[in-house]
Amino acid sequence: LLLFLLLWLYARKPRATGQVSGAFLFGYGVFRFIAEFFREPDAFLGLLSLGMSMGQWLSLPMIAAGALLWWWSGRRGMRPA
C-alpha cells in the first residue's frame, strides 16, 4: 500500500513515458529487498553469497532495471501519446 501511495503521488504530475513504470520497478525491488530480511530463507537454498537470500539477489536486477528505465525515459523526455 505504501508503494501504491508513493506512485500515485508521483504520477499526479505529468511524467515522461516509462518513468512511473521505472519508479514502480525500482520501488518494488527496494521493498522486496527489505522484506526479505524478515523472511526465513528457502530451506534448500539457505543464504547465498554475502549473506543474502535468493529473493534479495533477484531484487537487485529489478532495482537496477527500474533505475535505468526511470533515467532513460527521463532523458527521452515527454512524448505525445
C-alpha positions as CSV (number, residue, x, y, z in Angstrom):
1,L,0.0,0.0,0.0
2,L,2.9,2.4,0.7
3,L,4.3,1.8,-2.7
4,F,0.9,2.5,-4.3
5,L,0.5,5.7,-2.4
6,L,4.0,6.9,-3.3
7,L,3.5,6.1,-7.0
8,W,0.1,7.7,-7.0
9,L,1.5,10.9,-5.6
10,Y,4.5,10.7,-8.1
11,A,2.2,10.1,-11.1
12,R,-0.1,13.0,-10.4
13,K,2.3,15.3,-12.2
14,P,2.8,14.5,-15.9
15,R,5.9,12.4,-16.4
16,A,7.8,11.1,-19.4
17,T,6.5,7.8,-20.8
18,G,8.0,4.9,-18.7
19,Q,9.1,7.0,-15.7
20,V,6.2,5.7,-13.5
21,S,6.9,2.2,-14.6
22,G,10.6,2.6,-13.8
23,A,9.7,4.1,-10.4
24,F,7.4,1.1,-9.7
25,L,10.1,-1.4,-10.6
26,F,12.7,0.4,-8.5
27,G,10.3,0.8,-5.5
28,Y,9.1,-2.8,-5.7
29,G,12.6,-4.1,-5.8
30,V,13.6,-2.0,-2.8
31,F,10.6,-3.0,-0.7
32,R,11.1,-6.7,-1.7
33,F,14.8,-6.5,-0.7
34,I,13.9,-5.1,2.7
35,A,11.1,-7.6,3.2
36,E,13.5,-10.5,2.6
37,F,15.4,-9.6,5.7
38,F,12.4,-10.6,7.8
39,R,11.6,-13.9,5.9
40,E,13.2,-17.3,6.5
41,P,15.4,-18.2,3.6
42,D,14.4,-21.2,1.5
43,A,15.4,-24.4,3.2
44,F,17.0,-25.9,0.2
45,L,19.0,-22.7,-0.7
46,G,19.7,-21.1,2.6
47,L,21.7,-17.8,2.4
48,L,23.8,-17.3,-0.7
49,S,26.8,-15.1,-1.2
50,L,27.3,-12.0,1.0
51,G,24.6,-13.5,3.4
52,M,21.8,-12.5,1.1
53,S,18.8,-14.7,0.2
54,M,17.7,-15.6,-3.3
55,G,14.9,-13.1,-3.1
56,Q,17.4,-10.3,-2.3
57,W,19.7,-11.4,-5.2
58,L,16.7,-11.3,-7.6
59,S,15.7,-7.9,-6.3
60,L,19.0,-6.3,-7.2
61,P,18.5,-6.6,-11.0
62,M,14.9,-5.3,-10.5
63,I,16.2,-2.3,-8.7
64,A,18.8,-1.7,-11.4
65,A,16.3,-2.1,-14.2
66,G,13.9,0.3,-12.6
67,A,16.5,2.9,-12.1
68,L,17.7,2.5,-15.7
69,L,14.2,2.7,-17.1
70,W,13.4,5.8,-15.0
71,W,16.7,7.5,-16.0
72,W,16.4,6.5,-19.7
73,S,12.7,7.6,-20.1
74,G,13.5,10.9,-18.3
75,R,16.3,11.6,-20.9
76,R,13.9,10.9,-23.7
77,G,11.5,13.5,-22.3
78,M,7.8,13.9,-22.8
79,R,6.4,12.2,-26.0
80,P,2.9,12.6,-27.4
81,A,0.7,9.7,-26.6
